[in-house]
Amino acid sequence: MRTKVVRHTLRGAGLVCAAALALTACSSNSSSDSGSDGGAVSASALDAALNKGGTITVWAWEPTLKKVVTDFEAKYPKVHVNLVNAGTGDKQYTALQNAVQAGRGAPDVAQIEYYALGQFALGKSLQDLSKYGASSLSKQYSPGPWNSVSLNGGVYALPMDSGPMALFYNKKVFDKYKLKVPTTWDEYVSDAQKLHAANPKAYITNDAGDAGFTTSMIWQAGGHPYTVNGTKVSVDFGDAGSKKFAGTWQKLLSDKLVAPITSWSDQWYKGLGDGTIATLAIGAWMPANLSSGVPSASGDWRVAPLPQWQKGQTASSENGGSSLAVMKSSTKQDLAYGFLKFANAGAGVQDRIKGGAFPATVADLNSPTFLNTPFPYFGGQKANQVFSASAKNAVTGWQYLPFQVYANSIFNDTVGKAYVSKTTLSSGLKSWQDASVKYGSEQGFTTGK
């Protein structure tokens, strides 16, 4: 299961190498077991490789993969999978890029979050899986995750899970203060005002500034601040979606209607438990975190669709999620892809769902068993019905920067000022835009607004 959205920073020499245009110098040119130059690999050739066997190394922090590895090795007894937790998010990315730079020590398979995938794909550190016919799997996945792994005409990973957004709300608090579950963000602001007026210690939500939350909200608003076409990149936080988000969220910040508490802190968990933080707009991987982190509030919380920017809409977006990718340097690419397919498009998907992961696969999102699963924590609500609808309604066309990891690392120095000073969100977004464009240009990208 997801433990939280990991959106930390990647710093140092590995970052620069990952983002620069001269990325071919950073990647290894080791040959693979077959098709290293992009030649098609047939299903029979893949089966033959799996039956012949060998050892592959997988770097991943996601705990449900342990069961996947067990079942994969049972099906292919001559294949051994060395599952290594090389760190979560940025820690693994740093280690991964350092290994790529050095030309040794990289795994065969790596877990990479969607927002960071483009950075490694552009760096030619990842194998394009098109040679295995991976593009034929597109209809198996919901739009958001598939769009994230399909880059510049190639398929650079298979979706592992997804994070369609929903509104988690404390029903006990809403009932106490006679608040209606908001269907629009304007209604959400109104609820925030009513709640805080009734109880100055209570807030509609917390927000101390988070890049992932901000981009997910802009995505849901129909924004497309990032446009990427190979090495041509534009950043424009003056687009309509960004303006919608900034204008609405500014009202909450200006009137001090959101708790200035950092997510995942002890104070945050306390607020979720005692009702002083009444809602979370977050990914569908959140239930396990509430169950384990705030057990005292079991039965108090419910799930609803995200409020809309216009009444009558059903738009959503993704928040978090990971993929599994085959490293270009792997000498066992066939075995590596065989593991990917088993884990993310085969029997391993069920292993991960049973372990608490939220699927990216359409068949599972539409499964009656999945949809009708009651959540005791949410008072028996069949919350997957809300999450599944959200996955289907993710706004299409969203893109991340090929140096998104770096861009997120400077969020607090730009947009973050709106949370601790009189700087407005709009002004902070403009600063983020300018700093991102400047960095991209310095790394050799063709950049602009």
C-alpha positions, 0 to 999 in steps of 0.5 A: 500500500501507499504510505504517502505521496513521496515528493521530496527533492533530488539534489547534487551531481546526479540531478544535473546529469539527469536533467541535462540534454547531454544525458547520453553521457550519463547513461550506460550502453550495456547490451541486454539479453535481446533486442537492445537496439529496439528490435521486437521481442516476440512473446515466445522469445520472452517466455523462452527467456523466463523459462531459461532463467537468471537473476534480476535486481529490483529497486523498490520500496513498495511493500506489496511487491514482496508477495509479487516476487514470491508468486513470480518466482513460483511461476518461473522457478529458474528466475530469482528476483533480488528485491532491494529497498534502496530508499524511498523516492528521492533517496532511491532516485539519487542512488539510481542516477549515481549508478547510471552515471558511474556505469555500474551498480544500477538495478534491472528494474526500478520503481519510479513515481510518475512525476519523476519518470520523464527525467529518467526517460529523457536521460536515456536511462530507461528502456523503451518497452515498445519492443515488447509490444507494451503499447498494446496494453494501453487500454488495460490502464486508466488514462492518468497513469498510462499517459504518465508512462507514455512519453515522446512516442515511447512506453518507458514503464508500466503503471504500478498503481494510481492516485485518483483524487477524492475528498476525504471528509470528517462526517462527524465534524460536518454533522456537528456544524451542519455543513453540506458536503461541497460539490464545488470549490466555492462551496468548499470555501463557504464551508471553510468560513462557516467551520472556522467561525463556529470553532476558531480551532477548526480548519477545513484542511491543512496546507503549508505548501506542497508542490504535488498538491498544487499541481494536482489541483491545477490539473483538475482545474483543466490547467496545462502549465507544462508543455513538453515536446522532446527537449522543447519545454514551456512553463506557463502558470498564467493559464486558465486552470492555474488561475482558477486554483490560485484565485480560489485557494488564495481566499483560504490563505488570505482569511487564514482558513487552512491550518498551517500544518505540514502533512505527515507530521504528528500535529497533522495526525492529531488534527485528523483525529480530533476533528480540527482538520476536517477534510483532505483532497488527496489520492485514493491510496489514503485509506490505509494511512488513515486506518493506521495513523488515525485509528481513533477516528474510525467511523468518523470519516467518509469519501466524496468526489472532488469539488468541481470548479464549475457546477455539473462537472465531474473532473478529477486528477491524479495525486501520486502513484508509481511505475516500474521501469526497465533500466537501459543498462540492464543485461537481463531486459527480457527477464526484467520486462517479464517481471514488470508484466507479471507485477503490473499487468498479470497475476501480481496486480491481485497480490498488490490489491489484496495488500492494499495498493490502489490499482491502475488497471481498468478491469480491477477498477470496474470489478464488482468485488472491488467496487462493492468492498465496504470500508469499516473505517468509513462507516461501511461506505463502498469508497472504491466506487468514488475512487474508480469514478475519479480514475475515469474522470481524470482530465487528459493531457497533463504533462510533467517537466522532464526535470520535475524533481528539481522543479518541486525542490524549489517550490518552497522557495517560490510558491511557498512564500505565499504561505508565510508572507504577503506574497500571493499564490499567483505571484509565487507561481510566476516565480516558480515558472521563471525559476523553472524556465531558467533552470531548464535553459541552463540545462540545455532545454529549449524553454519558454512560457 
